[in-house]
Amino acid sequence: MQRQTTVAKPLEIKRQWYIVDATDVVLGRLSSKVAGILMGSGKPIFAKNEDCGDYVIIINAAKVKLTGKEGGEHKKNYYNVSGYNGGLRTRTAGVMKREFPVEMVERAISGMLPSNRLGRAMMKKCFVYAGAEHKQQAQQPVVLEIK
């Protein structure tokens, strides 16, 4: 008796829309839960080489909480390098939270996804907004609580 491995075809995958309120949620906990939803790791048809995850909308990204041994907003740094001499730009987590909250949350989530074209395709299903307004009301997203 031989076992058959089921492979999910793209047309068979049912995708759900979720909305997450990031108000007073720790950034690491938020990003790990959202990354699992984007990958589809909780589904019975999950395979590492397939994109079988769901869509996620994150609102109130500016109100996310930073904790941990980094000391919150002053010790953690975000780096960008242009490739030229002296092209290193360093920003603290406090500056990122104040001025670029969407980028901060997107970086945390994309760091927990695979580092290849599949991870980039998964990241396209994540929509992050700094405030409470979003454009995906027509998809009728289900509210997802993260504590």
C-alpha positions in Angstrom: 0.0 0.0 0.0 1.5 3.3 -1.1 0.7 6.6 0.4 -0.2 9.5 -1.8 0.9 13.0 -1.0 -1.7 15.5 -1.7 -0.6 18.6 -3.5 -2.8 21.6 -3.3 -3.5 23.1 -6.7 -3.8 26.9 -6.9 -7.5 26.7 -7.8 -8.3 24.5 -4.9 -6.9 26.8 -2.2 -9.6 28.7 -0.4 -8.2 32.0 0.8 -9.8 33.9 3.8 -9.4 37.6 4.6 -8.4 38.6 8.2 -8.2 41.9 9.9 -5.9 42.5 12.8 -5.9 45.5 15.2 -2.3 46.1 16.3 -3.2 48.5 19.1 -1.1 47.5 22.2 0.0 44.2 20.7 3.7 43.3 21.0 5.4 43.6 17.6 7.1 40.2 17.7 4.0 38.3 18.7 2.0 40.2 16.0 4.5 39.4 13.3 4.9 35.7 14.1 1.1 35.1 14.1 0.6 37.1 10.9 3.5 35.3 9.2 1.9 31.9 10.1 -1.4 33.0 8.5 0.4 34.3 5.4 2.2 31.0 5.0 -0.9 28.9 5.8 0.9 26.8 8.3 -2.3 26.2 10.3 -4.1 24.6 7.3 -4.3 20.9 6.6 -3.1 21.4 3.0 0.1 23.3 4.1 3.2 22.6 2.2 6.4 24.6 2.5 6.8 24.9 -1.3 3.3 26.2 -1.9 1.7 29.5 -1.2 -1.5 28.4 0.5 -1.9 31.2 3.0 -4.6 33.8 3.6 -4.8 37.6 3.3 -4.1 39.8 6.3 -5.0 43.5 6.9 -3.2 45.1 9.8 -4.7 48.4 11.1 -3.3 50.8 13.7 0.3 49.9 13.1 1.4 53.1 14.7 0.1 51.9 18.1 2.1 48.6 18.2 4.0 47.9 21.4 7.8 47.4 21.6 9.2 45.3 24.4 12.1 43.0 25.0 15.7 43.1 25.9 16.4 45.7 23.3 14.9 48.2 25.7 12.1 49.2 23.4 12.6 52.2 21.3 16.2 53.3 21.9 18.4 50.3 21.6 17.1 48.6 18.5 18.3 50.0 15.2 17.1 49.6 11.6 19.8 49.8 8.9 19.6 50.8 5.2 22.6 50.7 3.0 22.7 52.5 -0.4 25.8 50.7 -1.7 27.9 53.9 -1.9 30.7 54.9 0.5 29.1 56.4 3.6 25.7 55.3 2.5 24.7 53.6 5.7 21.5 55.1 7.3 20.6 54.1 10.9 17.3 54.7 12.5 16.2 53.7 16.0 12.9 51.8 16.7 11.5 55.0 18.2 12.0 57.0 15.0 10.6 54.1 13.0 7.5 53.9 15.1 6.9 57.6 15.0 7.7 58.3 11.3 7.5 54.9 9.5 5.2 52.5 11.4 4.1 50.7 8.3 7.6 49.9 7.2 8.5 48.7 10.7 5.7 46.2 10.9 6.3 45.0 7.3 10.0 44.4 8.0 9.1 42.4 11.1 6.7 40.2 9.2 8.9 39.8 6.1 11.8 38.7 8.4 9.7 35.7 9.5 8.8 34.6 6.0 11.0 32.6 3.6 13.8 34.6 1.9 12.9 33.8 -1.7 10.4 34.5 -4.3 7.7 32.5 -2.5 8.2 34.7 0.6 7.9 37.8 -1.5 4.6 36.5 -3.0 3.3 35.8 0.5 4.2 39.3 1.6 2.0 40.7 -1.2 -1.0 39.3 0.7 -0.3 41.5 3.7 -1.7 45.1 3.9 -0.5 47.3 6.7 -2.1 50.7 7.6 -0.9 53.2 10.2 -4.4 54.3 11.1 -7.8 52.6 11.5 -8.9 53.2 7.9 -8.3 50.5 5.2 -9.4 50.0 1.6 -10.4 46.3 1.8 -14.0 46.6 3.1 -15.4 44.9 0.1 -13.6 41.6 1.0 -15.5 41.4 4.3 -12.5 40.5 6.5 -12.9 38.4 9.6 -11.6 40.0 12.8 -8.6 38.1 14.3 -7.7 38.7 17.9 -4.0 38.6 18.9 -3.2 39.0 22.5 
